[in-house]
């Protein structure tokens, strides 16, 4: 008797397979805006050797002895300013992005979401997709510009999870999309509409990207180049000759030299030089979060006003709006080609 003619044993566990999964991944967030959850989140985030490239023997005493005893309280106060009824803005928006992408894809794929740091964790959601029968999974880091500290560490974490699986899914990774026409068109359309809806006409549009240590550029990380290309293509697509557009980098941390110019320095410089009306956008962020809602919208406004600026607007990210979701569907369907 051939194997094909044999029936499965009566105690054989049920097997689910043949489905396709999509896992959207963003950076992460604490479980709550209190020092305890923030400390746990920062401990995981700042212990990632992709994020802090200092040998652990030198870095961990600083992290455990100083940073985790001082920074959580200050960060918790910042999180409390932006925390909503549905929790962390980043988590809430990422969840809505997954729900809306699911509606767009229908039965073609099962969509889930995870955070690189904090919860829901990547290994947990990969296992859930496998349990649901998804043996082909598109891992989709929602970072338009590639960096080892963002995209690569998502892939690292997924690899850690795969090492524990006897039956691994086939895995694809969404490439960076910093210069993708769909991304640039979505940004230009969304930012243009927000600019047109303002009660004032900005003199300057500041494009603020998350900062990275200068050393990452020198070691070959393409992040800085990706950000600059996004900014250039976006400026060309916006085609607003009366609007001066600048690029900067935010969220400096520690004493090392970071990518410049720094967002806070540019805000003060513009106001001091006589700029009265300014709008700021964060095209490198796929969803609003602490860095956009508190650092830019609140702190940035204060910095601009204190230096003499008058009108200030922090534009929202693409989030789960129509333009952003159409773009995300385009990118995901392209990467699922051959699977669906």
N, C-alpha and C positions, 0 to 999 in steps of 0.2 A: 504494500500500500504506500503510495507517495504521501509526502507531507501535506500537499495541497488537499488531499482527500480526507485527512484526519480532522476530526472535530477538536475544538479547543477543550481543555480540561474544564470540568464544571466549576472548579475553584479559581479559574483564571480571572485576574482583576479586569474590570472594564477599561478599555483603551479609547481615549479621545484623541483624534488626530485629523490632519487634513485642513485645518483652518489657518487663517492668516491673522497676525496680530500687529498692532502699531502701538509703540510705547513712547509717549511724549515725555521728555525729561527736562526739567529746569533746575536751577541751582539748588534751592532749598530754603528752609525757613524753620525757625523754632516752633514748638507746639503752642507757645503762648508768649505774650509780651511781658514776662516776668523774668527776673534774673536767673532763676533755676533753669527753665527751658532754654534761655538764651545761652547760658554757660554750656549746656550739653551740646547745643548746636555748634557753637564756636569751637568747642573742643574737637568735634569731628571735622569741621571745615578746616581749621588751622593746623590739624595734624596731617592733612593730606600733603604728601611730599611733592605733588604737582603744584600745589598752591603756594607753599612756603618751601623754597628749595635751599634750605639751610640744613646741614646735617642734624639729625634728631638729637645727638648727644649735646649739641650746642643750643638747639632751639627749644627742646622740650622743657628744660628748667626755666627758660624765660616765659614760655607759654603757661606752664602750670604754676609757676611761682609769682608771676606778675600779671600777665594779660588776663588770665581767667579769674583773677581776683579783683580786677579793676574795671575791665571793659564791659562785662555783662550788665551791670547796673545801668551804665550810661546807654548801652545799646537797647536795653529793655525800655527805657524812657522814650527812645526814638521810635521803637516798634509800637508803643502804646499810642503814639500820635496818629498812626495810619491803620491800626487794627480795626477791622470792620465786624459787623454782626456775623458774617460768615467766616471770620477768622483772618488769617494772613492773606493780604491782597494777592501775593504771588501764587499761593496755593489755590485760592478761590478762582482766580483767572485761569490758571492752568487746568483746573478741573472743568471749567466751562469750555475751554478750548477743546478738551477731549470729548466732551458731550456733543459739542456742535460738529466736530469732525466726524464723530460716529454717525450723526444724522446725515451728513453729506456722503459718507461712504456706504451707508446702509449695511447690507449683509455681506458686502465684499470683504470686510475686515473687522476685527474686534479692536476697539481703541481703548487704551488705558493710559494712565499718567503716573509719574513718579517724581521724586525729588532726589537729586544726587546726595544731598546732606539732609538729614532729618527724615520725616515720613510724609507719604508712603515711600518706602525704600525700593530701589531698583531690583534687588534680588527677590523681594516679596512679590512685586508685580510681574516680573518675568515668570516666576513660578505659577502665579495665578493664570497668566495667559497660557502656559503650557498645560495646566490642569484643564483649561477650557478647550483644549485641542488645537492650540495654535503652535504648530511645529515649524512655522516660518514667521519670523518677527522682524519688523523694521524698527530699529532703535533710532529715535528722532530727538537728538539734543537740540533744544530750541535756542541755539546760539548762532546768529547769522555769520559772525566772524570767528574763525577758528583760533583757539588757543589751547596749549597743552593743559592750562589750568581750568579749562571748561570742557570743551568737546572731548579731549583725550581722557580726562578723568572719568567721564561718563562711560566711555568704552572700557576703561580699566575696571570699573565697578561691575559692569556687565560681565567682563571676563572672569572676575572673581566668582560671580554667581554661576557661570557656566562650568567652572572647575568642580563645583559640587554636584553637578547633574549627571546621572548616568545616561539619560536620554536628553541630549542637547537639541535645542531648536536651531534651524538654519537662521543666521543673523545677518541683516544688512544694517548699515548705518547711514543716516541722512547726512550728506556732505554739507560743509559750510555753504551758505547761499548769499554771501556778502555782495556779490555782483550779479546775482540772478535777475533777469529782467522782471520776473514776477514780483520779486521782493522790492526792487527799486520802484516799480510802478505803484505797488501798494503803499509804500512809504510816501511817495510824492503825492498821491491822491489823498491820503489821510491827513498828512501834514498840511497840504495846501488847503483842504477844507477847514481845518482848525484855524489856520491863519486868517482865512476869509471871515470866519465867524467871530474873531476878536473885536472888542469894542475900540481898539486902537490899531494903528498901523506900525508894526515893529520896524525899527531901523536895522536891527541885527537879529539873525537867527543863529543861535549857538547850538551846534550839534555835539552833545556830550556823550562820550563813550566811557565805559568802565576802564579805569587805569590798570596798568601792569607795570612791574618793575622794568626799568630801562634794560636791565641785564637780559630779560627774556628776548628782546629784540636782537641783542648782540649774539645770543646763543642760537638764533635762527627761527624763532617763533614768528609766524607770519601775521600775527594779530594786528600789529600796528599798520602794516601795509593794507590789510583787509579793511580796517576802519577808514583809512585815508581814501581807499578806492570807493567804499560806500558813500562817503561824504562827497567825493567828486562827482560820482554818477547821480547822486540825489540832487546836487546843485544844478547839474545840467538838465535833469528832468523837471525840476521845479520851474526853471526858466523865469526867474524873477530878478531882472537887472537892478531894480530899485532896492532890493533886499541884500544886505551884506551878510554873507554866511561864513562862519568860522567853525573850527573844529577844536575840541578840547577833550581832556581826560580827567575823570573824577575819581573819588574814593581812594586817595593816597593813604598808605598805611606804613608806619615804621619810618626809619631814617634813610633807607636806601633811595637812590635817585629813581624817580618814576617817569613814565612817558609824559611829555609836555607838549603844549602848555596845559597847566592845571585849570580845571573849570572854575574853581573859586577865585584863582588869580585873574582869569580872563574877565569874570563878572566885575571884579573891582576895577580892573584896568579900563574896561569899556565905560563904566559909570564915571570914573575919574576923568576920562578923556572927553566926556560930554554926551555920551549916548544916554538918551532919556527913555527910550522904548525898546524893550528887548523880549524876545521869545526864546525859549530853550526847549529842545527836543532830545530824546535819548534813543536814536535809531538802533543801537546795539542791543537793546532790551526788548524781548518779545512780549513781556508783560510788565505792568507797573508793579513796583516793589518798594522796599525801604529806600533804595538808592534813588528812585525817581520821585516818590511821593514825599519823602522827608528830606533827603539830602539836596535835591534840586528844587522841588516846589516850595519847601519851607526855608531851609537854610540858604538856598540860592537866592530866593527873593530877599531875604534879610541882608545878604552880602551886597546885592545890587543896590538896594535902597540905602543902606548905610554909606555907600560910596557916592551917592548922589543920583542914582537912577530913579525914575518915576513910575513908568508902566512896565509890568513884568508878567509874563505868562509862561507856565510850564505846560507844555503840550503832552497829551497822553500817548502811551505806546499803542501799537496796533491791537494788543489785547485780543479779545474775542469779537471784535467788530467785523463788519462784513468784508472790508478790504483785507484784513489780516487773515480771516478764515478762508477766503477765496484763494489767497496766496498759499496758505498751508495745505489746502486740498490739492492745489496744482503740484506742489513739491512732493507731497506724499504719494499721489497717484503716479507721478513720474518714477519714483524710486520703487514702487510696487509693480512696475511694468514686468510682465512675464509671470508674475504671481497672480495677478487679477486681470 
